């Protein structure tokens, strides 16, 4: 699958779809805050790393693909599920790179300047995300 950016897709989403994403993202963030309040920031931070908009974006991707196929006169249910599955796979791969970022910040921040740690961890995140994607693509 070739990665592309399609800005015109932003115009195809309805206002309420953005509201759903905002709601789910906020709800997941609030849940992470409650967990952090109860069990401490270390545990809460693990839950905050959950892609906040993933649940809503996966359902919207499936819905849009299904509608696109149905407009063409085809059955779109399977295609919608496949696209949502690709979205989930991408989120999982991105989470691995996010874990690398978090470990670097956690281990290096106490002894190094914050700007340097964040810059290095961001570069490591980008490099690992690209490497993970290329490895998955090659397999």
C-alpha positions in Angstrom: 0.0 0.0 0.0 1.4 3.4 -1.0 1.0 6.1 1.6 -0.5 9.3 0.2 -2.0 12.5 1.6 -5.4 13.5 0.4 -6.4 16.9 1.8 -9.7 16.9 -0.2 -10.9 14.1 2.1 -11.3 16.6 4.9 -14.1 18.2 3.0 -16.0 14.9 2.7 -16.3 14.5 6.5 -19.4 15.8 8.1 -19.3 18.2 11.1 -20.7 15.5 13.4 -17.9 13.1 12.5 -15.4 15.6 13.8 -17.6 16.0 16.9 -17.5 12.2 17.4 -13.7 12.2 17.1 -13.4 15.1 19.5 -15.7 13.3 22.0 -13.9 10.0 21.8 -10.5 11.7 22.1 -11.7 13.8 25.1 -13.3 10.8 26.7 -10.1 8.6 26.4 -8.0 11.5 27.8 -10.4 12.0 30.7 -10.2 8.2 31.4 -6.4 8.4 31.4 -6.6 11.3 33.8 -8.8 9.4 36.2 -6.5 6.4 36.0 -3.5 8.7 36.7 -5.4 10.2 39.7 -6.1 6.8 41.1 -2.9 4.8 40.3 -0.3 7.5 39.7 1.1 9.3 36.7 3.2 6.4 35.6 0.2 4.2 35.0 -1.9 7.0 33.7 0.7 7.9 31.2 0.5 4.4 29.7 -3.2 4.9 29.0 -2.7 8.5 27.7 -0.4 7.0 25.0 -3.4 5.2 23.6 -4.2 6.9 20.3 -7.1 9.0 21.5 -8.9 9.3 18.2 -8.2 5.8 16.9 -11.6 4.2 17.9 -13.6 6.9 16.1 -11.2 7.2 13.1 -11.3 3.4 12.5 -15.1 3.4 12.4 -15.2 6.5 10.2 -12.7 5.0 7.8 -14.8 1.8 7.5 -18.0 3.9 7.0 -16.4 6.1 4.3 -15.0 3.2 2.4 -18.3 1.3 2.5 -20.2 4.4 1.3 -17.6 5.0 -1.5 -18.1 1.4 -2.8 -21.8 1.6 -2.5 -21.9 4.8 -4.6 -20.1 2.8 -7.3 -22.7 0.0 -7.0 -20.5 -2.4 -5.2 -20.8 -4.1 -1.8 -18.5 -2.1 0.5 -18.7 -3.9 3.8 -15.6 -6.0 3.4 -13.5 -3.2 1.9 -14.5 -1.0 4.9 -13.4 -3.6 7.4 -10.1 -4.1 5.5 -9.4 -0.4 5.6 -10.2 -0.2 9.3 -7.9 -3.1 9.8 -5.1 -1.3 8.0 -5.8 1.7 10.2 -5.4 -0.5 13.2 -2.2 -2.0 11.9 -0.8 1.5 11.4 -1.8 2.5 14.9 0.0 -0.5 16.3 3.1 0.2 14.4 3.0 3.8 15.4 2.6 2.7 19.0 5.9 0.8 18.8 7.6 4.0 17.7 5.9 6.0 20.4 7.1 3.5 23.0 10.7 4.1 21.8 10.1 7.9 22.1 8.7 7.4 25.7 11.6 5.2 26.9 14.2 7.6 25.6 12.5 10.6 27.3 12.0 8.6 30.5 15.6 7.5 30.7 17.4 10.6 29.4 15.4 13.5 30.7 16.7 13.4 34.3 20.3 14.0 33.2 20.1 16.0 30.0 18.5 19.3 28.8 14.8 18.9 27.9 15.1 20.4 24.4 17.9 18.0 23.5 16.1 14.9 24.9 12.8 15.9 23.1 14.6 16.6 19.8 16.6 13.3 19.9 13.6 11.3 21.0 11.5 12.8 18.2 14.2 11.9 15.6 14.3 8.4 17.1 10.5 8.2 16.8 10.5 9.3 13.2 13.4 6.9 12.3 11.9 4.0 14.1 8.4 4.6 12.6 9.8 4.7 9.1 12.0 1.6 9.7 9.1 -0.3 11.2 6.9 0.6 8.2 9.6 -0.4 5.7 10.2 -3.7 7.5 6.4 -4.5 7.5 6.2 -3.5 3.9 9.1 -5.9 3.0 7.5 -8.8 4.8 
